[in-house]
Amino acid sequence: MFNPGLSIRQILKNSDIVDTFKCGNMGGMRRSKTTNILVLITDYTKGIYHDKWIGGILHYTGMGKNGDQDINWAQNATLANYGCNGVDIHLFEVMDAGEYIYCGRIELITKPYVDTQPGEDGQDRKVWMFPIRSVPDNDVKKPPMFVLKDMIIRHVEKMLIAKLFEYES
């Protein structure tokens, strides 16, 4: 089991994730054969994937931006085969662009299922949803709703201020 030496809720930059986990620097699913891990990133600052928390379980959208997703393709297959392939999975959340909040090791808790979401091109497509949660031996808990609300408000305020300066220029 790979131990990245991070604390739960520690904030990293993208380059820190690449250096620590020895993975690629792009995408929401990043596989590293060097460390035998899969890094998942749920990014609330981008609107293409519709990951959602339901009762303490994150329903994470699979890989693929347009057209129907394939569960046997790339990291969708890696995540779908969790428990059989020996790969550890680590989760990050992004509330503010460029700030990756470490959530710890996670596990796939039930079989993936198909949902419908719009692709990057706006066309509805079939996506794979992966129900995941923290592993029992780490203390990863979803922040209380008021903490999440404060983070969202802070993000919206930053966007509004940026737009205001853009407008005045």
Summary of the structure (lengths in Angstrom):
residues: 169
radius of gyration: 16.4
end to end distance: 51.4
largest distance: 55.9
contacts: 472
relative contact order: 0.18
helix: 23%
strand: 34%
